[in-house]
């Protein structure tokens, strides 16, 4: 593989990983739900 292909595949791998990584808001909702406060996790 040449440098361009390697760079493109590396970029695609990083972008794919960042896409599936949950953000801070998702982490807070999961934490709230895990502590047994489902109503608060759903915003009720």
C-alpha positions as CSV (number, residue, x, y, z in Angstrom):
1,X,0.0,0.0,0.0
2,X,1.2,3.5,-0.7
3,X,1.2,6.4,1.8
4,X,-2.1,7.8,0.6
5,X,-4.0,4.6,1.1
6,X,-2.4,4.1,4.6
7,X,-3.3,7.6,5.6
8,X,-6.9,7.2,4.4
9,X,-7.4,3.9,6.2
10,X,-5.9,5.3,9.4
11,X,-8.2,8.3,9.2
12,X,-11.2,6.1,8.6
13,X,-10.3,3.9,11.6
14,X,-10.0,6.9,13.9
15,X,-13.3,8.5,12.6
16,X,-15.1,5.2,13.1
17,X,-13.8,4.8,16.6
18,X,-14.8,8.4,17.5
19,X,-18.3,7.8,16.0
20,X,-19.1,4.8,18.2
21,X,-17.6,6.2,21.4
22,X,-20.3,7.6,23.7
23,X,-20.1,11.2,24.6
24,X,-20.3,12.8,28.0
25,X,-24.0,13.2,27.9
26,X,-24.5,9.5,27.2
27,X,-22.1,8.6,30.0
28,X,-24.2,10.8,32.4
29,X,-27.5,9.2,31.4
30,X,-26.0,5.7,31.7
31,X,-24.6,6.5,35.1
32,X,-28.0,7.8,36.3
33,X,-29.8,4.8,35.0
34,X,-27.2,2.4,36.5
35,X,-27.8,4.0,39.9
36,X,-31.4,2.9,39.7
37,X,-33.0,6.3,38.9
38,X,-34.6,5.3,35.6
39,X,-37.2,8.1,35.8
40,X,-34.4,10.7,36.0
41,X,-32.5,9.1,33.3
42,X,-35.5,9.4,31.0
43,X,-36.1,13.0,32.1
44,X,-39.3,12.2,33.9
